[in-house]
C-alpha cells in the first residue's frame, strides 16, 4: 500500500498543496488497505496519518501496521479531529476531494480551520485506481472466476418453476459459497421484454415456454468486483432476435479487437456503435459501451462517446454493447477486459455464441 501512496505524492507538488485530505471510504481503502469506515487519510510529502476512532484501533494495527494514527474519543466528531491534527501541523494549503465531500462538510472545515486554504481537487486517487497493479489484477481474476463458476453451476439446475427472483438469489448464494464476499451488485435476471430495461429488478415472474433471459451478475472478492452479462434463449426464437443477437456479438468482438494501449475510449465506443449501425440496430444501443471495474463496480475509465481517456496497460474495463427492443426483448453481452502491453486479454471465458446460450429446461 505504501507504493500507492508513493505514486500519489508527486501529485501534491503539481497541485501546489502541502497535503491531501482523503475522505472517500473507497479511496482510503485503496491507499491504506483499511477496510473500515468513518476514517480519513491525511497525506503529505513525508507523512501519512490515519484519522479514525476507537472502534478501529485494533483493526488499524492489523491492517495498517506502522501507520501513524490519530484516534478520536467517542465525544468527538471526525471533523473536530481534523481540526486538532491541523492545529498541530504547518500545512497551509490542503487539497480536498471535492467530488466526495458535501457542501456542509466543506463549510464546517472552513469554519473549524480558518487559517487553512482548502484546495479543490478532482479524481486524484481515482486516476491512480484506473491502472491496476499485479495484486489487483489477480484479485479481479478470482472475482471473475467465481462469477463464472457460479453461473455454470446454476444453469443445469434451472426449470420452468424458477422465477427471476429465485435465479438472482441462487446465483448470489452460489457466488458466496465459492468464496465471494458478496455479489458485486444485485444480480439482474430479466425474462423477455423485461430485458429491454437495462437496470431491471427481478420479479416473481416465471420462465416463459419460449423466449429469452438476460442475466447480469458479478462477484465481489476481497473488495474487488467482476461484472458479466449473458443473454440466453429458451425454446424457439424469432429471426428478429437471432439477427439482433449476432449484431450485438459482432459489435462486442469488434470493440474488444480494437482495445490496446493508446486507443481512446470514445474510439472503442464508436467502433461498437458503427458495427451495430451497419446491422440496423445502432439506435437501440442506449448506454455507454463499458466502464472500469475495481473496488467499485463502476469506476473510471468510462467508455462512451465523450471518453477522452487513453487506454493504458493494467486497466480492466467491461465491454457490454446491447440492443433493447421495447415490448420484445433485450440483448447484452458483457465481458471484463484487461488492457495489456500488446493489446488486451478477455478475463472471462464463458461461451457467448447463440448456440452456446440455449437453455434446455
N, C-alpha and C positions, 0 to 999 in steps of 0.2 A: 504493500500500500504506500510505503514511503516513496516508491518510484513514481506513483501517480501524483503525489504532492510535489515532487521534484519537477515533474513536467508542467505543473501549474505555476510554479514560482516565476519563471521568466515572463509570464503574462502580467504579473503585478507591475513589473518595470514598464512594460509597454502601455499599461493603463495609468501609469504615474500615481499609483496608490501605495500606501505603506502596508496595507493588509487587506485581506478579503474575508468578509463575514459570510460563511456558507450556512444558510438556514434551511435549504431544501433537504428533506429527510433522505431522498434517494441520492443526492449529491454527497451528503455526509457519509452515507454508507460506501459509496464508490471510492471516496478518498481515504477512508479510515478503516473500513471493514466492520464498523459498528452497526449492529442490526437493531438497535433500539430506536426510540423516537424522542421527541421533545429536547433535542440536543443540537448545538451549533458548533461549527468549527471556525476558529479564528486563525488565519494562516498569514504569516509574513515571510520575509526573505529567510529569516533564521529561526523562526519559532512556529510551532503548531500547538494550539490549545483546544481541548475539547471542553465545551461548556455544557454541563449536564446537571443531573440531580441525583440524590442519594439512592434512588431505586436502581440505578445503573452502575454504582461504584464497583461492584464485584464483576459485573459483565464487562465493563470497560477494561478492567485489569486483565481479563482473559482475552478479549477480542482486540484490544489495542495496547499491548504491553509496551511500556516505556513512554507512552504518550503523556504529555503534560495535561492534567485535568483541573478544571475549576468546578466544584460541586456546590450547588446552591442548597440551602436548607428548605424544608417544606414551607416556611413562611415567606419565601422569596419567589418572585416570578422570574422567568428566564431573561427578560429584558432588563430587569434590575441587576442580574448577574453580569450581563453585557456592560452595563454602566460601571459596575465595580471593577471589572477587569480593565476597561479602557481608562479608568481614572488612575490606574497604576501602570499605564503604558505611555509611550511617547508618540503613538500613532496620531497623525493629524488628518490624513486622507484615507478613508476606509471604503472599500467597494462593497456594495450590497447586491444581492441577486434580485434585481428589480422585477423580473418576471415571476418571482416566487414569494414576494413579500406584499402584504396588504398595505393599503394606504394608512390604516390605523396603526399598524406596527411601525411604519416609517415615521409617522408623526410622533409616536412615543419615543423612538430613538432620537429624533431631533430634539425633543423636549428634555430627555434624560442626559444627552451628551451634546450640549450646545456648542462645545469647542471643537467638535469633530466635523469635518467636511465629508458628508456622505456622497459617494460617487456611484451613480447608476451604472451597473454592468449588465450585459445581456449574454446568456448562454455560454459563460466562460467554462464551467465544468462540463456542461452538455456537449460542447465542442470536443473535449477530450474523450468523452464517453462514446462518441461516434466510432472511434477506432478501437477495436477490442484487442487486448493482449492475449498471449497464448493461454493463460489460465481461463480467461473469459470465454475464449473460443471453445475450449474443451468442455466447459460447463454448459454452454449452449448446445453443443453436440449431444450431450447427455439429455438435455431437455427435449431435443428433437427426437432422440431415440425413444425416450419414454412415451412421448405422444404417439409415435408410430406404432410401438408395440401395443399400447392400449387400444388403438384403433383396430389393429389386426386381430386382437383377441376378442373385440366386441362384435365384429361383423358376423362370425359364424353363429352367434347367439340370437341374432335378430329374427323376429317372426312378426306376422300381422298383428299380434297382441301388444306390440311395443308402441308407445306413444313418443312424440317428440321429446317430451319432458323426461320420460324414463330413459331414453337413449342418452340424453345430456347428463343425467345423474350417474348413470352406469359408466359412461366414459370418464367422468371426473373421478369416480371411485377407483377405476382401474388404474388411472394415472397415479393416484396416491399409493395404491398397492404396489406399484412398480418403483416407488421411490420419490415421486414428486412431492414437493411441499404443498402444492395445490394446483388447480388449473390456473393458467396464466390469465384467464378471463372466463366468464360464464360461457360454456360451450353453446354454440348456435346450432340448432337442428331444425331444419325447415323443410316441410313437405310441399311439393308442387308450387302453387302460386306464392306461398309464404317465402320461398327462396328469392323472390324478387325484392324482398325487404332486407337490405344488407346487414342491418343490426337487429334482426328479428329476435323475439324472445320465445323460446319453445313453449308450446301449449299442450294441453291434454288432448291432442289430436293423434289419431292412429294411422298406421301405414295405409296408403291407398292401394287398391288392387293393382294398379299400374300407374307409373308416374316417376317423380324424381324426389331425391332427398339431398339437401345441401348440408354438409357438416363442417363447421369452422371451429377449431379447438386448438389448444396448446397446453403444454405442461410448464410449470414453474419449478425449477430445480436449483436449489441453493441461491434463490433470489433472481435467477435469470430465466427469461421466457422463450418459448418457442411458439410458432403460430402457423397453422396449416389449414388448408381447406380442400375438400374433395366433394364433387357432385356425383352422386350415384343414381342409378336408374333401377326401376322395378317393372318387370313385365314389358309389354310392347311400348315403344316410344315413337313419337312422331318424327317425320323427316325434318320438320322445323327445328326440333330440339337437336337432332343429330348434326345439322348444319351449324347451328349456333355453338354447340359444344366444340366441334372441330375448329371453328373460328377462334374461340377463346384459347384452346390449347395451342394453336399456331401462334397466336399473339404472345402467349407466355413464353414459348420456346424462342421466338424471335427476340424478345426483350432480354432473356437470360443470355443468349448468344452474344448480345452486344455489351454485356456487363464486363468491364475491365478497368484497370486503373486509368484515370484521366478522362473517362467518359463522364458526361454531365447527367444528373438525374433527370432533367427535363428532356434530354435527348432519348433516354431509355423509355420514358413515358411516351414520347412522340412515336417511337417505333411500334410500341404496342397498339397505340390508337390508330396509326395508319394501317396496321395489319387488320385490325377489326373493321376499319372503314372500308377497306377493299372488299371485305366479305359482306358489307352492308349492315354492320352492327355497331359502328362507331358511336352513333347517337344513343346507344343503350348501355354504354360504359360510363357510369356517372360518379366515379370516385377516382382518387389518385391510384397510381399503379402499385405503390408499395411504401414501406416505412422501415426504419431501423428497428431492431429489437435488442433488448439487453436487460437491464434492471427494470425497465418498463416495457410494456407490450407495444406501445407506440412511442418511438423516440426518433431523433434525427439520425440520418437524413430522411426527408420525406420525398419520395419520387413522384413528382407531379409536373404539370406544365409550367409551374413557377419555380421549380427547384434549380437553383444555380450551383448547388453543391457538386463538387468533383468527386468521383468515386476514388477511394483510397484503399490499399490492401489492409485487411482487418475489419472493414465494415461488414456487418451482417444485416441484410435487407430482405424484406419479403417482396415477392413478385406475384401479384394477385389480380390479373385482369378479370373482368366479369361482364356478363350480359344479363340484363334484367328486363323481362317481358311481363308487363302488368297482367295480372289475372291468369298467367300461364305457368311461368317457371323463372327461376334464377339459376345462373351458372357462374361459379367462381372456382378457379384452380389456383392454389397458393402453395408456394414453397419458400424455404428460407435459404438465402444465397450468401455465401461468403466470398467477398472480393479478395482475390489472391494476387500475387506479384505478376502472374502471367495471364490472368483472366478471372475466372470465378469457379466456385465449386458449389454444387447443389447439395446442401446438407441433408435434405430429406429425400428418401428414396422410394416412397410409395408409388406404385404404378398409377398412371393417370390417363391411359388411353381409354377410349369409350368402351371397348370390350372388357377392359380391366375393371371397370366401375359398374358392372351389372350385379345387382343383388339377387340372390335366389332365396326366397323366403319359404 
